[in-house]
Amino acid sequence: MKTHGTDPIDQLAVATLLQQYAWASDARDRTILEACFTSTATVWMSDADEELKKVVEGSDDIADWVIARHRAEFDAGHVRRHMLAFPLLTANSDHIIAKSYFAVLVRDQDGLRPAAMGWYEDELVNEYQAWRIRRRVVHIDKNDSASAPNQETKK
């Protein structure tokens, strides 16, 4: 396995893909959300004290899940904004692993507040001449203490 071996064009394409996901999630843009994932993609979630759980599979269902997850906030006029750090990339023979910190802010009637923070661990493949997420693990930090990404996620 080579690390940090992706070329600058791939690095920029991966960073752009992750930003597209964040923008599409915040805007509830189903078309862009679906395009960020392979048709067989999976999303897994892990809270700091919980085991890894598969949440949803397939780009179509993932897009629906992302939109439905915070529908009540969106319907109430709340605004969500994902903030992403530039991803750390590890290149493999047929895919790239991208790890990036995120923070989600929400603006509601009480003002601006943090909603969640953690990190994404994405396995990306080049499909139809574009990088897409094949597997996403969402690690959510606990509210009462910081958790750090100290291990690779087990498959």
QUINORWO-V340957 format. One record per residue. N is the residue number from 1. RES is the residue in one letter. BURIAL is b if it has 16 or more other ideal C-beta (glycine too) atoms within 10 Angstrom, else e. D_LAST is the distance of its C-alpha to the last C-alpha in Angstrom with 1 decimal. Layout:
BEGIN
<<N/RES/BURIAL/D_LAST> <N/RES/BURIAL/D_LAST>>
END
This chain:
BEGIN
<<1/M/e/17.0> <2/K/e/19.7> <3/T/e/19.6> <4/H/e/21.9> <5/G/e/23.0> <6/T/b/23.0> <7/D/e/26.5> <8/P/e/28.2> <9/I/e/28.3> <10/D/b/24.6> <11/Q/b/24.2> <12/L/e/26.7> <13/A/b/25.2> <14/V/b/21.8> <15/A/b/23.6> <16/T/e/25.8> <17/L/b/23.0> <18/L/b/21.5> <19/Q/e/25.1> <20/Q/e/25.8> <21/Y/b/23.0> <22/A/b/24.5> <23/W/e/28.0> <24/A/b/27.2> <25/S/b/25.5> <26/D/b/28.5> <27/A/e/30.9> <28/R/b/29.2> <29/D/b/29.5> <30/R/e/27.6> <31/T/e/28.4> <32/I/e/26.9> <33/L/b/23.8> <34/E/b/23.1> <35/A/b/23.8> <36/C/b/21.1> <37/F/b/18.3> <38/T/b/17.8> <39/S/e/19.1> <40/T/e/15.7> <41/A/b/13.8> <42/T/b/11.7> <43/V/b/12.2> <44/W/b/10.4> <45/M/b/12.6> <46/S/b/12.9> <47/D/b/16.4> <48/A/e/17.2> <49/D/e/17.7> <50/E/e/15.4> <51/E/e/12.0> <52/L/e/9.4> <53/K/e/10.9> <54/K/e/10.8> <55/V/b/14.3> <56/V/b/15.4> <57/E/b/15.0> <58/G/b/17.4> <59/S/b/19.5> <60/D/e/22.5> <61/D/b/21.0> <62/I/b/19.2> <63/A/b/22.6> <64/D/e/24.3> <65/W/e/21.9> <66/V/b/22.4> <67/I/b/26.1> <68/A/e/26.4> <69/R/e/24.5> <70/H/b/27.4> <71/R/e/30.2> <72/A/e/32.5> <73/E/e/32.5> <74/F/b/33.2> <75/D/e/35.9> <76/A/e/37.5> <77/G/e/38.0> <78/H/e/35.4> <79/V/e/34.0> <80/R/b/30.4> <81/R/e/29.6> <82/H/b/26.3> <83/M/e/26.8> <84/L/b/24.2> <85/A/e/24.2> <86/F/e/24.2> <87/P/b/20.6> <88/L/e/19.5> <89/L/b/18.3> <90/T/b/16.6> <91/A/b/17.6> <92/N/e/15.9> <93/S/e/17.7> <94/D/e/16.6> <95/H/b/15.0> <96/I/b/15.4> <97/I/b/13.2> <98/A/b/15.5> <99/K/b/15.7> <100/S/b/18.7> <101/Y/b/20.4> <102/F/b/22.0> <103/A/e/24.8> <104/V/b/26.2> <105/L/b/30.0> <106/V/b/32.0> <107/R/e/35.7> <108/D/e/37.5> <109/Q/e/40.9> <110/D/e/40.4> <111/G/e/39.5> <112/L/e/36.4> <113/R/e/33.6> <114/P/e/30.0> <115/A/e/27.7> <116/A/e/24.2> <117/M/b/22.6> <118/G/b/19.2> <119/W/b/17.0> <120/Y/b/15.0> <121/E/b/12.0> <122/D/b/12.4> <123/E/b/11.4> <124/L/b/14.9> <125/V/b/16.6> <126/N/e/20.4> <127/E/e/21.5> <128/Y/e/25.2> <129/Q/e/26.1> <130/A/e/24.2> <131/W/b/20.9> <132/R/b/18.8> <133/I/b/15.5> <134/R/b/13.0> <135/R/b/10.2> <136/R/b/11.4> <137/V/b/10.4> <138/V/b/13.7> <139/H/b/14.3> <140/I/b/17.8> <141/D/b/20.1> <142/K/e/22.2> <143/N/e/25.8> <144/D/e/27.5> <145/S/e/25.8> <146/A/e/23.8> <147/S/b/20.2> <148/A/e/19.0> <149/P/e/15.8> <150/N/e/15.6> <151/Q/e/12.1> <152/E/e/9.2> <153/T/e/6.4> <154/K/e/3.8> <155/K/e/0.0>>
END
